[in-house]
Every structure is written in C-alpha cells, then in structure tokens.
C-alpha cells in the first residue's frame, strides 16, 4: 500500500448547484454539509490525506481577488478545457496576504486525526494566467507572487497542514518554453520558510523533456499527471525526492482497472525509487460530474491499497 | 448578383418567458406545448425578417441547448451529469459509451416549419462533430480522431443529407470548440470535410471563443470544403470609429486569412453578444468596410453578430441585430 490524496476543487452535487442559483439563505450551511459528505468520501476511500473539497471556490485564483493590489478581471478559458476562470489583475503593490488560503478553508470540518493537505496555484501558473499591470518586469512579478504564496504556505504550516500542493498546469502546458532557472528561484522562494511538504503538481501537459531539471528543484516532491505525460517517458529516471503519480484520470468518466493500474504504478515506483511514493488524481475532480468524482475517489483508494512499494 | 454585405443571424435567441413557463407546466398537453413552440418560432422568424435580415432561422427556440439537444437523439451517448462552465454555470455532459449512430433527423420538423413560413433564405444551424466529441467524455473510441470522424461521417453528414433532401439550401455547422486544441486542427479540418462530402449545398462553419484568435485555423481554411466561415471578432475590437488597422485591431487576423490565400466568404461578427452596450451603426459600418478593404469583395463579407444572442434579453438581442442590418446599409451606401 502507498499513500494517496485527491486535492483541488471537487464538483458540486446537482442539489448544491440548484441552491447556488437561487440566492438561498441556506447556501452557506449547504456548502458545509456538502463538504462534509465529500470529506467523508475521502475517508471511505481510505486516502492518506484529507482536504477541503473547495466547493465554494469558483476557480483556483478567486480567493486571491481579496488581496490588496489585485482586482477581478474577465472570464478566460482554463487551458483546453470547457471551463472558464476569472483572470486576476495585479494593479498595485501586493499587500494584506498570508491567510487568504487558510481563511477560505473549512478546517473545522476536517477530521482531527487525519493529515491535512491543501492546494494552491504555483507562482509560475499564477503569473501566466493572470495579468500584471504593476510590476515592471516578469521576474519582479513572479517573485512578488512567490513571496505571497510562500507567506500563505507558512501560515498553512502553522495551521498544521502537512502537505501543500502547488498546482502547476502552466508549467506542464508550456513545458517547451519554461525558464527553468527562474522557475527554480520562484519555487524555492515559496518553500524557503515552509516546513510542510511542498509538492509541484504538473498537469495538462507533457513534462518528460523537463522532468530531469524539475527533479533538481529544492522542494519535497513532484506530482505528475499520467494522462498527459507518458509514464514510460519518465520511468527511467531515479527520483531522490518524493513522487506522486496522477494515475486516476480526472478528465474522463472511464473507470480505471484497479489491478492493471496498480501494477503499472508499482513497476514505475520500483524503477524510479522515490523516497516516498504517492498516487493521486490527474487534476482537480471538478471536471467530472459529482457521482463520477466520488467513484474515482474510491478507485484511487483501491489502487493505492493494491500498489506494492517498499 | 449578390449585394454587398448580406446580413444574417448566427443562431440562438433567448426563449420568451411565457414559453419557458408553459413548457414547464405539467398540466399542459404536449400538443399545446408544440403549438406554443410554433408560435415562438413564428414570432422570432417574423421579427428577424421585419428587422431586415437576408438570412434567417427561428432562434433555435425548440432546442434546449446546442450540445444537449442533439446528444439526446444520437445513439451511443449517455448523460453523465453537470460540469462547471464557470462559477455557478454548468452544462450537462455526456459519455460516449458505444458506437455513435444517427437515429432520426432531429432538426427536420423545425426546418420544415421555418421553410414553410419564411420568404427569406433559411440557414439551418447544426452542431458539429468536433464540438460534440470535445464536450463529451470518450469511453468507447480508441482516440479522439476516430470519435470525431465517426460523428462526422455517421451522424452529422446523414443529418445534413436529410435536411438537404427536404430543401435546405444553407447549413451552418456550429463548432465553438474548433480551435480549443490547436494540435488537433487537422482532425477538425478532416471532420468538416467528412460532413460536407457529397453534399451539394452551401456550408457555413461557425466557430467562436475557442482561443488563439483563429491563428490555429488559418493554415487549414483553404483545405476545408466550406463556402463561408462565420466567426466572432467584435468582442476583441475597439469601439472607435474608423477603418484603419489601429482601430480595427479585433479584425487583424483577416489579413492572415488573405495572406494564406483564403478567398471564400466571411461571416463577420460585428456586434458583441456578451455585453448590453449597443454598438453604433457607424461602428458596424466601419467594421464591415475594414473587412471589405482587407478581403477585397464586399459581397463575400456577411454581417452578423459574433455568436448566438441567447445570453442577452430579447429586446437587447433584436436591437443588436437591427444595428447589424442598419450598419450594413450604411456600409453599402459608403461603397456606392
């Protein structure tokens, strides 16, 4: 058995969707009830880490719209999906951050005895998908965002969060053109004062060509979406840090075969020999309807229990 | 001889409130609901004709939505549930679980009604195979190409063939997903040609809001057997008057169309369908004149909204279309 988690925004149930459209007074309590249900599903699936399913996050950047110096912009397509996010506009010195992510999480709903994991955007993706109207160049902008996210991560560590996943679709999607040296500096700035594990989650693109360079970055682990990076293309690398394989496809309703997937993943870990091995979903579960997301959680747990890795 | 700047709509209009209420009412018979749908279709059609459009349809008043409606009638799909589009907006997404099969001409009744009641050119919007596949989960086909091409060959083409057999002269294949995946443009182009294979009628391809401002589409346009590409531009353009490159920045890709040798028709989006602000008729005129300047032949520049106007109130939608028509008149006057 290996460890597992499924971080990110989860889909809303049809009942919750209907309530969000009615401006109903019951909405805040319904968000709590529905979050509890999904946390319970994570536990039922025996995932190693639990997380807030972020049902009240409209997209991964939206909580940061409350940071001083940031305003909300127009709708934009989220990569090649049919889902849209609101672009943020950085138009002043960033200020008043630190507890943005923490204050948007329902810690009280998470079971006390379980390890908690949290996700937030990585600095490169934040910079890539939002707009800068204040900082004079890209590196100043990137480092300002990295400092903001680092502070957020520090506060999460104090809140006893064990693992922080930095969602990095832009790095994977633009793998061919990423400035690795700048990226390394930004990620190491995020990690600098953070004791929790920090993972970089690479999805929506093939990272095989930059995988070896990513392994050199001083963070705790990489998480790779196997629906866009062919496992065979990275399986030859030895991994000194921790490694998570996104083996459950969160972009397709088709259910994984537990035995086959567990074997594939076990074989890869045996060759790559990471310090610690995890599996997860390939990306946020919000790209699936509710019932399918719950089934995928169950598959994830079953696969994790079937993987052999010492 | 076709006059310069013919005018057309793109597709959907917001359904009248009275129709939505009536259709939800379980105490009203299906027969009466269908009569109400006919009334709403007639109302849309006559309003669009009275405004002065050259090419019309019924505002897709009988269709629940452009993806969900056709999927209901295609064997091989099962609805999976709701998936977020943005914030609290969701759409019903289906899974493809077996071979896709065309069962029945699901647009025939609405087309016959429009044809029988209109004196103008009728354009039938049909959701394209690439969008149907892209907006679905594929659990059956080995890959996306196989899925898309089978939808083109075995569903959309037979649908178009049936419509043509019943007298359709203009078909608009709606492909809002067209350029979402730049690496898949060949699949898209092949699918369009599969749809059009053996069809002897005017084919228009409508694409919108799928990113990269059609740069991915440009190299493929010449190879696609379509008479016209109807595209959105206005939402990216400035609202300043003039026909210079500096103010018509939203239409700059037209030069690339020309550079790549495209000399077919363009359905030019001249009003933004996502804002209530009204474009002036002079702005519409200048957008059309700019396109004619770049593309050469004003008879090949059709004036239309960027997309269907279903997100706007009916009064805003009809006023926008009125401005398309008036702007085209001004553009014709300017040329003469």
Interface residues (C-beta under 8 A of the other chain):
Chain A: X11 X12 X14 X17 X20 X21 X58 X59 X75 X77 X80 X82 X83 X84 X85 X86 X252 X253 X254 X286 X287 X288 X289 X290 X291 X292
Chain B: X80 X81 X82 X83 X84 X85 X86 X87 X88 X90 X91 X93 X95 X134 X135 X137 X138 X139 X177 X180 X181 X209 X210 X211
